[in-house]
Amino acid sequence: MFYYLLKYVLLGPLLRLVFRPRIEGLEHVPASGAAIIAGNHLSFSDHFLMPAILKRRITFLAKKEYFTGPGVRGRLTAFFFRSAGQIPVDRTGKEAGQAAIREGLGVLAKDELLGIYPEGTRSHDGRLYKGKVGVAVMALKAGVPVIPCAMIGTFEAQPPGKVIPNIHPVVIRFGKPLDFSRYAGMENEKAILRAITDEIIYAILSLSGQEYVDEYAAVVKAQEAEAKAEKERRFPRMPLG
């Protein structure tokens, strides 16, 4: 009940006012039945914008850290994510990927929409990164279509680290459903999973027009953080005064 209160009364109207989203290709989202919506991830606001514009309820697999943050901001974030019906997923350890797949399949088993960011994390620089194969596993095991989606403008509206969004127009563009039934029963074939994931990412890329990086976003983030730390060790800032 609170999900729909947020969507239609509390949060949805505010998001439409701030971001003024233009929706394209909404006819590609099925009116009923299970499906995966796979999108790029540019902004914290992505989690709320898509549920606000879709007629159907959509459940995202969200990182556990969104539910465990400290302080007032952390509690408010956790409240909004729980109220929006999002599922916390632990992304650490060997079982993290399998846990996310189990949670996602549970949503699809109820004939609902499941939202996934195949990159596995938010883009820190606005580029589109290599996808993880969990989306392919779920698509094959559940036997459901994948609808590619591109969020355009959300990076400029709320880039990483910005709490209060800029007033900036946003486009949410859905592509034609991707059918992978020809690969039924092949969810344990690594080459097949990679091919499916790459096809999904390419469809997102075609919709978004982003620059593509054939590396995992988390790896690039870690490399850049390490390079920055090394630079600071080699060239420490001198105290002022």
Summary of the structure (lengths in Angstrom):
residues: 241
radius of gyration: 18.4
end to end distance: 57.9
largest distance: 68.5
contacts: 733
relative contact order: 0.18
helix: 46%
strand: 15%
